[in-house]
Amino acid sequence: ELPTPATGVLGLLTDASTVTLTWTLPTGVNFSGQSIERCAGDGCESWVEIATLGTTETEFIDGITPPAVFRYRVVATSIIGQSESAPVTVVA
């Protein structure tokens, strides 16, 4: 069974060059970690993994270069595969 996606994902511009993401942990029997992915720009065609996290983290801080639109998604991982992504958009 795949883990469930993270829920309640929020992205806040905490200062001119910092985005803070918060969420509620994914669940599932085989939940083994999380990936944070980012895509920059209005068109957003290329997602890049920017961090891998364990099973207890519910916050990630990212340094950015504004002005731009940044899209993030939290993906839960397991030995079986990945959950659906939990997306959020931040305009800097």
ROKEVEX-868101 format. One record per residue: x negated, y, z of N, C-alpha, C in turn; residue in three letters; residue number from 1. Coordinates in pm, whole numbers, plus 50000, padded with zeros to 5 digits. Each point is the difference from the previous one (the first is absolute). Example, Ala and Ser with C-alpha at 12.3 -4.5 7.8 and 13.67 -1.06 7.14 Angstrom:
residues 2
node n.c1:48681 | n.c2:49431 | n.c3:50780 | ca.c1:50089 | ca.c2:50119 | ca.c3:50000 | c.c1:49910 | c.c2:50120 | c.c3:50000 | type:ala | seq:1 $
node n.c1:50035 | n.c2:50105 | n.c3:49928 | ca.c1:49918 | ca.c2:50119 | ca.c3:50006 | c.c1:50077 | c.c2:50109 | c.c3:50073 | type:ser | seq:2 $
This chain:
residues 92
node n.c1:49917 | n.c2:49882 | n.c3:50000 | ca.c1:50083 | ca.c2:50118 | ca.c3:50000 | c.c1:49912 | c.c2:50125 | c.c3:50000 | type:glu | seq:1 $
node n.c1:50034 | n.c2:50094 | n.c3:49913 | ca.c1:49926 | ca.c2:50127 | ca.c3:49994 | c.c1:50037 | c.c2:50089 | c.c3:50118 | type:leu | seq:2 $
node n.c1:49907 | n.c2:50085 | n.c3:50046 | ca.c1:50036 | ca.c2:50095 | ca.c3:50106 | c.c1:50099 | c.c2:50103 | c.c3:49946 | type:pro | seq:3 $
node n.c1:50076 | n.c2:50059 | n.c3:50093 | ca.c1:50091 | ca.c2:50106 | ca.c3:49960 | c.c1:49920 | c.c2:50128 | c.c3:49976 | type:thr | seq:4 $
node n.c1:50053 | n.c2:50094 | n.c3:49923 | ca.c1:49929 | ca.c2:50127 | ca.c3:49982 | c.c1:50000 | c.c2:50082 | c.c3:50130 | type:pro | seq:5 $
node n.c1:49904 | n.c2:50091 | n.c3:50011 | ca.c1:50002 | ca.c2:50098 | ca.c3:50108 | c.c1:50127 | c.c2:50084 | c.c3:49985 | type:ala | seq:6 $
node n.c1:50047 | n.c2:50057 | n.c3:50109 | ca.c1:50119 | ca.c2:50085 | ca.c3:49995 | c.c1:49968 | c.c2:50136 | c.c3:50060 | type:thr | seq:7 $
node n.c1:50086 | n.c2:50097 | n.c3:49971 | ca.c1:49986 | ca.c2:50132 | ca.c3:50059 | c.c1:49871 | c.c2:50071 | c.c3:49964 | type:gly | seq:8 $
node n.c1:49950 | n.c2:49978 | n.c3:49879 | ca.c1:49872 | ca.c2:50061 | ca.c3:49962 | c.c1:50018 | c.c2:50152 | c.c3:49985 | type:val | seq:9 $
node n.c1:49915 | n.c2:50075 | n.c3:50069 | ca.c1:50000 | ca.c2:50146 | ca.c3:49992 | c.c1:49862 | c.c2:50048 | c.c3:49961 | type:leu | seq:10 $
node n.c1:49995 | n.c2:50101 | n.c3:49916 | ca.c1:49875 | ca.c2:50063 | ca.c3:49963 | c.c1:50007 | c.c2:50148 | c.c3:50031 | type:gly | seq:11 $
node n.c1:49912 | n.c2:50046 | n.c3:50086 | ca.c1:50001 | ca.c2:50141 | ca.c3:50040 | c.c1:49868 | c.c2:50066 | c.c3:49964 | type:leu | seq:12 $
node n.c1:50010 | n.c2:50118 | n.c3:49943 | ca.c1:49882 | ca.c2:50082 | ca.c3:49973 | c.c1:49966 | c.c2:50068 | c.c3:50132 | type:leu | seq:13 $
node n.c1:49900 | n.c2:49948 | n.c3:50071 | ca.c1:49970 | ca.c2:50049 | ca.c3:50135 | c.c1:49910 | c.c2:50123 | c.c3:50000 | type:thr | seq:14 $
node n.c1:49927 | n.c2:50023 | n.c3:49893 | ca.c1:49931 | ca.c2:50127 | ca.c3:49974 | c.c1:49973 | c.c2:50005 | c.c3:49851 | type:asp | seq:15 $
node n.c1:49929 | n.c2:50101 | n.c3:49953 | ca.c1:49984 | ca.c2:50021 | ca.c3:49856 | c.c1:49936 | c.c2:49884 | c.c3:49926 | type:ala | seq:16 $
node n.c1:49925 | n.c2:49915 | n.c3:50070 | ca.c1:49930 | ca.c2:49893 | ca.c3:49930 | c.c1:50014 | c.c2:49863 | c.c3:50068 | type:ser | seq:17 $
node n.c1:50106 | n.c2:49983 | n.c3:50080 | ca.c1:50019 | ca.c2:49874 | ca.c3:50071 | c.c1:50145 | c.c2:49955 | c.c3:49994 | type:thr | seq:18 $
node n.c1:50020 | n.c2:49874 | n.c3:49962 | ca.c1:50132 | ca.c2:49937 | ca.c3:50003 | c.c1:49997 | c.c2:49892 | c.c3:50107 | type:val | seq:19 $
node n.c1:50103 | n.c2:49999 | n.c3:50085 | ca.c1:50013 | ca.c2:49895 | ca.c3:50100 | c.c1:50122 | c.c2:49917 | c.c3:49965 | type:thr | seq:20 $
node n.c1:49978 | n.c2:49870 | n.c3:49982 | ca.c1:50108 | ca.c2:49905 | ca.c3:49973 | c.c1:50031 | c.c2:49924 | c.c3:50128 | type:leu | seq:21 $
node n.c1:50128 | n.c2:49979 | n.c3:50026 | ca.c1:50043 | ca.c2:49917 | ca.c3:50112 | c.c1:50112 | c.c2:49909 | c.c3:49952 | type:thr | seq:22 $
node n.c1:50017 | n.c2:49885 | n.c3:50066 | ca.c1:50103 | ca.c2:49904 | ca.c3:49961 | c.c1:50024 | c.c2:49901 | c.c3:50113 | type:trp | seq:23 $
node n.c1:50105 | n.c2:49920 | n.c3:49982 | ca.c1:50030 | ca.c2:49890 | ca.c3:50090 | c.c1:49942 | c.c2:49874 | c.c3:49937 | type:thr | seq:24 $
node n.c1:49937 | n.c2:49918 | n.c3:50082 | ca.c1:49930 | ca.c2:49881 | ca.c3:49950 | c.c1:50091 | c.c2:49907 | c.c3:49921 | type:leu | seq:25 $
node n.c1:49944 | n.c2:49941 | n.c3:49894 | ca.c1:50070 | ca.c2:49892 | ca.c3:49931 | c.c1:50012 | c.c2:49880 | c.c3:50094 | type:pro | seq:26 $
node n.c1:50085 | n.c2:49908 | n.c3:49963 | ca.c1:50015 | ca.c2:49878 | ca.c3:50080 | c.c1:49992 | c.c2:49879 | c.c3:49909 | type:thr | seq:27 $
node n.c1:49989 | n.c2:49886 | n.c3:50059 | ca.c1:49998 | ca.c2:49875 | ca.c3:49924 | c.c1:49906 | c.c2:49901 | c.c3:50064 | type:gly | seq:28 $
node n.c1:50028 | n.c2:49876 | n.c3:49980 | ca.c1:49922 | ca.c2:49893 | ca.c3:50059 | c.c1:49855 | c.c2:50007 | c.c3:49958 | type:val | seq:29 $
node n.c1:49973 | n.c2:50031 | n.c3:49875 | ca.c1:49865 | ca.c2:49996 | ca.c3:49946 | c.c1:49936 | c.c2:50138 | c.c3:49986 | type:asn | seq:30 $
node n.c1:50054 | n.c2:50102 | n.c3:50064 | ca.c1:49948 | ca.c2:50136 | ca.c3:49990 | c.c1:49856 | c.c2:50004 | c.c3:50050 | type:phe | seq:31 $
node n.c1:49906 | n.c2:50038 | n.c3:49911 | ca.c1:49858 | ca.c2:49994 | ca.c3:50037 | c.c1:49925 | c.c2:50132 | c.c3:49981 | type:ser | seq:32 $
node n.c1:50064 | n.c2:50102 | n.c3:49945 | ca.c1:49934 | ca.c2:50127 | ca.c3:49980 | c.c1:50083 | c.c2:50093 | c.c3:49915 | type:gly | seq:33 $
node n.c1:49942 | n.c2:50119 | n.c3:49970 | ca.c1:50070 | ca.c2:50101 | ca.c3:49923 | c.c1:49903 | c.c2:50070 | c.c3:49907 | type:gln | seq:34 $
node n.c1:50051 | n.c2:50043 | n.c3:49886 | ca.c1:49923 | ca.c2:50081 | ca.c3:49906 | c.c1:50068 | c.c2:50135 | c.c3:49987 | type:ser | seq:35 $
node n.c1:49918 | n.c2:50105 | n.c3:49993 | ca.c1:50050 | ca.c2:50134 | ca.c3:49971 | c.c1:49954 | c.c2:50033 | c.c3:49860 | type:ile | seq:36 $
node n.c1:50096 | n.c2:50038 | n.c3:49914 | ca.c1:49969 | ca.c2:50035 | ca.c3:49861 | c.c1:50042 | c.c2:50144 | c.c3:49975 | type:glu | seq:37 $
node n.c1:49926 | n.c2:50067 | n.c3:49911 | ca.c1:50028 | ca.c2:50140 | ca.c3:49968 | c.c1:50000 | c.c2:50018 | c.c3:49849 | type:arg | seq:38 $
node n.c1:50085 | n.c2:50091 | n.c3:49956 | ca.c1:50005 | ca.c2:50039 | ca.c3:49860 | c.c1:50015 | c.c2:50152 | c.c3:49998 | type:cys | seq:39 $
node n.c1:49915 | n.c2:50069 | n.c3:49926 | ca.c1:50002 | ca.c2:50146 | ca.c3:49998 | c.c1:50055 | c.c2:50053 | c.c3:49869 | type:ala | seq:40 $
node n.c1:50065 | n.c2:50114 | n.c3:50007 | ca.c1:50049 | ca.c2:50068 | ca.c3:49880 | c.c1:50149 | c.c2:49978 | c.c3:49980 | type:gly | seq:41 $
node n.c1:50057 | n.c2:50085 | n.c3:49913 | ca.c1:50143 | ca.c2:49993 | ca.c3:49973 | c.c1:50040 | c.c2:49871 | c.c3:49929 | type:asp | seq:42 $
node n.c1:49916 | n.c2:49954 | n.c3:49907 | ca.c1:50032 | ca.c2:49881 | ca.c3:49923 | c.c1:49978 | c.c2:49870 | c.c3:50076 | type:gly | seq:43 $
node n.c1:49903 | n.c2:49998 | n.c3:50088 | ca.c1:49970 | ca.c2:49888 | ca.c3:50088 | c.c1:50004 | c.c2:49865 | c.c3:49928 | type:cys | seq:44 $
node n.c1:49896 | n.c2:49972 | n.c3:49926 | ca.c1:49997 | ca.c2:49876 | ca.c3:49926 | c.c1:49898 | c.c2:49899 | c.c3:50051 | type:glu | seq:45 $
node n.c1:49911 | n.c2:50040 | n.c3:50089 | ca.c1:49892 | ca.c2:49912 | ca.c3:50043 | c.c1:49990 | c.c2:49995 | c.c3:50153 | type:ser | seq:46 $
node n.c1:50049 | n.c2:49891 | n.c3:50058 | ca.c1:49992 | ca.c2:49981 | ca.c3:50145 | c.c1:49863 | c.c2:49945 | c.c3:50037 | type:trp | seq:47 $
node n.c1:49942 | n.c2:50054 | n.c3:50107 | ca.c1:49868 | ca.c2:49959 | ca.c3:50048 | c.c1:50011 | c.c2:49963 | c.c3:50147 | type:val | seq:48 $
node n.c1:49947 | n.c2:49884 | n.c3:50037 | ca.c1:49995 | ca.c2:49964 | ca.c3:50140 | c.c1:49894 | c.c2:50085 | c.c3:50069 | type:glu | seq:49 $
node n.c1:50042 | n.c2:50074 | n.c3:50105 | ca.c1:49905 | ca.c2:50088 | ca.c3:50068 | c.c1:49966 | c.c2:49951 | c.c3:50140 | type:ile | seq:50 $
node n.c1:50072 | n.c2:49900 | n.c3:50050 | ca.c1:49969 | ca.c2:49947 | ca.c3:50133 | c.c1:50065 | c.c2:49864 | c.c3:50018 | type:ala | seq:51 $
node n.c1:49936 | n.c2:49917 | n.c3:50080 | ca.c1:50061 | ca.c2:49876 | ca.c3:50047 | c.c1:50003 | c.c2:50007 | c.c3:50152 | type:thr | seq:52 $
node n.c1:50112 | n.c2:49963 | n.c3:50056 | ca.c1:50022 | ca.c2:50011 | ca.c3:50144 | c.c1:50041 | c.c2:49865 | c.c3:50057 | type:leu | seq:53 $
node n.c1:49987 | n.c2:49987 | n.c3:50130 | ca.c1:50040 | ca.c2:49878 | ca.c3:50067 | c.c1:50150 | c.c2:49996 | c.c3:50026 | type:gly | seq:54 $
node n.c1:50039 | n.c2:49920 | n.c3:50096 | ca.c1:50142 | ca.c2:49977 | ca.c3:50027 | c.c1:50058 | c.c2:50090 | c.c3:50108 | type:thr | seq:55 $
node n.c1:49921 | n.c2:50090 | n.c3:50055 | ca.c1:50051 | ca.c2:50086 | ca.c3:50108 | c.c1:50002 | c.c2:50148 | c.c3:49966 | type:thr | seq:56 $
node n.c1:49932 | n.c2:50043 | n.c3:49895 | ca.c1:49995 | ca.c2:50143 | ca.c3:49965 | c.c1:50133 | c.c2:50047 | c.c3:49942 | type:glu | seq:57 $
node n.c1:50041 | n.c2:50119 | n.c3:50044 | ca.c1:50123 | ca.c2:50061 | ca.c3:49948 | c.c1:49976 | c.c2:50146 | c.c3:49961 | type:thr | seq:58 $
node n.c1:49873 | n.c2:50036 | n.c3:49978 | ca.c1:49964 | ca.c2:50135 | ca.c3:49960 | c.c1:49875 | c.c2:49996 | c.c3:49914 | type:glu | seq:59 $
node n.c1:49996 | n.c2:50089 | n.c3:49900 | ca.c1:49883 | ca.c2:50013 | ca.c3:49915 | c.c1:49983 | c.c2:50148 | c.c3:49969 | type:phe | seq:60 $
node n.c1:49877 | n.c2:50049 | n.c3:50010 | ca.c1:49970 | ca.c2:50140 | ca.c3:49970 | c.c1:49913 | c.c2:50005 | c.c3:49875 | type:ile | seq:61 $
node n.c1:50043 | n.c2:50081 | n.c3:49903 | ca.c1:49932 | ca.c2:50008 | ca.c3:49870 | c.c1:49958 | c.c2:50143 | c.c3:49971 | type:asp | seq:62 $
node n.c1:49875 | n.c2:50019 | n.c3:49963 | ca.c1:49951 | ca.c2:50130 | ca.c3:49957 | c.c1:50030 | c.c2:50018 | c.c3:49852 | type:gly | seq:63 $
node n.c1:50057 | n.c2:50114 | n.c3:49964 | ca.c1:50042 | ca.c2:50025 | ca.c3:49862 | c.c1:49944 | c.c2:50133 | c.c3:49951 | type:ile | seq:64 $
node n.c1:50011 | n.c2:50021 | n.c3:49869 | ca.c1:49963 | ca.c2:50127 | ca.c3:49939 | c.c1:50123 | c.c2:50059 | c.c3:49932 | type:thr | seq:65 $
node n.c1:50066 | n.c2:50097 | n.c3:50064 | ca.c1:50118 | ca.c2:50062 | ca.c3:49939 | c.c1:49959 | c.c2:50101 | c.c3:49894 | type:pro | seq:66 $
node n.c1:50088 | n.c2:50052 | n.c3:49920 | ca.c1:50142 | ca.c2:49968 | ca.c3:49999 | c.c1:50026 | c.c2:49879 | c.c3:49911 | type:pro | seq:67 $
node n.c1:50089 | n.c2:49916 | n.c3:50042 | ca.c1:50037 | ca.c2:49881 | ca.c3:49922 | c.c1:50117 | c.c2:49929 | c.c3:50068 | type:ala | seq:68 $
node n.c1:50056 | n.c2:49908 | n.c3:49928 | ca.c1:50101 | ca.c2:49910 | ca.c3:50054 | c.c1:49931 | c.c2:49867 | c.c3:50026 | type:val | seq:69 $
node n.c1:50017 | n.c2:49947 | n.c3:50118 | ca.c1:49941 | ca.c2:49871 | ca.c3:50036 | c.c1:50110 | c.c2:49904 | c.c3:50038 | type:phe | seq:70 $
node n.c1:49995 | n.c2:49882 | n.c3:49943 | ca.c1:50094 | ca.c2:49895 | ca.c3:50035 | c.c1:49923 | c.c2:49891 | c.c3:50071 | type:arg | seq:71 $
node n.c1:50057 | n.c2:49951 | n.c3:50107 | ca.c1:49938 | ca.c2:49893 | ca.c3:50078 | c.c1:50098 | c.c2:49885 | c.c3:50010 | type:tyr | seq:72 $
node n.c1:49946 | n.c2:49882 | n.c3:50023 | ca.c1:50085 | ca.c2:49887 | ca.c3:50032 | c.c1:49925 | c.c2:49907 | c.c3:50095 | type:arg | seq:73 $
node n.c1:50078 | n.c2:49943 | n.c3:50090 | ca.c1:49949 | ca.c2:49903 | ca.c3:50096 | c.c1:50047 | c.c2:49863 | c.c3:49954 | type:val | seq:74 $
node n.c1:49906 | n.c2:49907 | n.c3:49988 | ca.c1:50032 | ca.c2:49865 | ca.c3:49955 | c.c1:49953 | c.c2:49902 | c.c3:50106 | type:val | seq:75 $
node n.c1:50091 | n.c2:49915 | n.c3:50046 | ca.c1:49963 | ca.c2:49896 | ca.c3:50097 | c.c1:49942 | c.c2:49881 | c.c3:49923 | type:ala | seq:76 $
node n.c1:49897 | n.c2:49938 | n.c3:50056 | ca.c1:49938 | ca.c2:49886 | ca.c3:49934 | c.c1:50011 | c.c2:49874 | c.c3:50087 | type:thr | seq:77 $
node n.c1:49992 | n.c2:49887 | n.c3:49933 | ca.c1:50000 | ca.c2:49871 | ca.c3:50069 | c.c1:49922 | c.c2:49901 | c.c3:49914 | type:ser | seq:78 $
node n.c1:49982 | n.c2:49881 | n.c3:50049 | ca.c1:49930 | ca.c2:49898 | ca.c3:49922 | c.c1:50081 | c.c2:49958 | c.c3:49878 | type:ile | seq:79 $
node n.c1:50128 | n.c2:50029 | n.c3:50001 | ca.c1:50088 | ca.c2:49963 | ca.c3:49889 | c.c1:50004 | c.c2:50108 | c.c3:49892 | type:ile | seq:80 $
node n.c1:49988 | n.c2:50126 | n.c3:50040 | ca.c1:50008 | ca.c2:50109 | ca.c3:49904 | c.c1:50029 | c.c2:50132 | c.c3:50069 | type:gly | seq:81 $
node n.c1:50054 | n.c2:50094 | n.c3:49924 | ca.c1:50027 | ca.c2:50134 | ca.c3:50051 | c.c1:50150 | c.c2:50027 | c.c3:50007 | type:gln | seq:82 $
node n.c1:50036 | n.c2:50085 | n.c3:50096 | ca.c1:50138 | ca.c2:50046 | ca.c3:50009 | c.c1:50029 | c.c2:50100 | c.c3:49889 | type:ser | seq:83 $
node n.c1:50125 | n.c2:50040 | n.c3:49990 | ca.c1:50032 | ca.c2:50115 | ca.c3:49917 | c.c1:49934 | c.c2:50121 | c.c3:50065 | type:glu | seq:84 $
node n.c1:49974 | n.c2:50104 | n.c3:49921 | ca.c1:49934 | ca.c2:50117 | ca.c3:50057 | c.c1:50102 | c.c2:50090 | c.c3:50068 | type:ser | seq:85 $
node n.c1:49950 | n.c2:50076 | n.c3:50098 | ca.c1:50081 | ca.c2:50100 | ca.c3:50069 | c.c1:49941 | c.c2:50136 | c.c3:49964 | type:ala | seq:86 $
node n.c1:50062 | n.c2:50075 | n.c3:49906 | ca.c1:49938 | ca.c2:50122 | ca.c3:49948 | c.c1:50039 | c.c2:50128 | c.c3:50075 | type:pro | seq:87 $
node n.c1:49915 | n.c2:50102 | n.c3:49983 | ca.c1:50029 | ca.c2:50135 | ca.c3:50048 | c.c1:49921 | c.c2:50098 | c.c3:49912 | type:val | seq:88 $
node n.c1:50056 | n.c2:50121 | n.c3:49978 | ca.c1:49935 | ca.c2:50103 | ca.c3:49919 | c.c1:49967 | c.c2:50120 | c.c3:50088 | type:thr | seq:89 $
node n.c1:49879 | n.c2:50058 | n.c3:49979 | ca.c1:49958 | ca.c2:50120 | ca.c3:50073 | c.c1:49954 | c.c2:50103 | c.c3:49897 | type:val | seq:90 $
node n.c1:50051 | n.c2:50122 | n.c3:50010 | ca.c1:49958 | ca.c2:50108 | ca.c3:49911 | c.c1:49906 | c.c2:50091 | c.c3:50079 | type:val | seq:91 $
node n.c1:49878 | n.c2:50014 | n.c3:49948 | ca.c1:49900 | ca.c2:50083 | ca.c3:50069 | c.c1:49972 | c.c2:50126 | c.c3:49921 | type:ala | seq:92 $
